[in-house]
Amino acid sequence: MMKKNVLAAAILVLTISQTSFAQDSTVTAPTKKASSGGLFGKILNAVTQSSTATSGGLSSIDIASGLKEALQVGISKGSDQASALDGYFKNPLLKIAFPPEAQKVASTLRQLGLNKQVDQFELSMNRAAEDAAKKAKPVFIKAITSMSIQDAVGILRGQNDAATQYLRRTSGQQLITEFTPIIDSTLKKNNATRYYSDLVNTYNKVPFVQKVNPNLTAYATGKAVDGLFVLVAQEEAKIRENPAARVTDLLKKVFSKQ
């Protein structure tokens, strides 16, 4: 039975085809249904047909187990990457900059010679995101382990970013809830709130400018969660492109025999 489950998981992960992601703040991109032709189509047909077989076939439970195992390994790596020092700050895809409505604040203040203060503020926001990202892994693991058989089969047959979208749908709001107090506390601890207040107050004293005062905690929290899903999308892409690199040693042995 264990051998059959391992093989089932291997076949499942192999069915997930290559994908690409446009990395934007919402981690959404034009996607298409997995092709029904070629090698992928043949494997998918085999999985679909054997999942209803009475003997020797892949059960829906096998499909769900394989998908959960692959996702837990890959997405744990993404969470670890985000929560590491400079996980946001030195990743151009994740780095949190001035709020869009305050971009003029940053450029104006730099023109006034306040480069150091602007840089300190941006570093503080990214440090807050890195601190908050430490809470992400258990949230993702809970969403993955709670995945139903129908969810797993839907991801298998769905769009190329189906796993990422499933996790955003099932854990996005919880991440906002978990991240908000951490980011708020870290922004205060790192003096980002004070930096921002000082910077905005300085900017608002410039004649004829439109006054700004966005909610810093909400902005930083939203960007931190969006950045995390950028990494989730990257990890899903790696699972699709090279499944053997995303699974346990036991499954790697199976892949090596393919």
Secondary structure, DSSP 8 states (H G I E B T S, - for coil): -HHHHHHHHHHHHHHS--------TT------B--SSHHHHHHHHHHHHHTT-SSSS--HHHHHHHHHHHHHHHHHHHHHHHHSTTTTTT-TTT---S-GGGHHHHHHHHHTT-HHHHHHHHHHHHHHHHHHGGGHHHHHHHHHHT--HHHHHHHHHSBTTHHHHHHHHHHHHHHHHHHHHHHHHHHHHTTHHHHHHHHHHHHHTSTT-------HHHHHHHHHHHHHHHHHHHHHHHHHH-GGGSS-HHHHHHHTT-
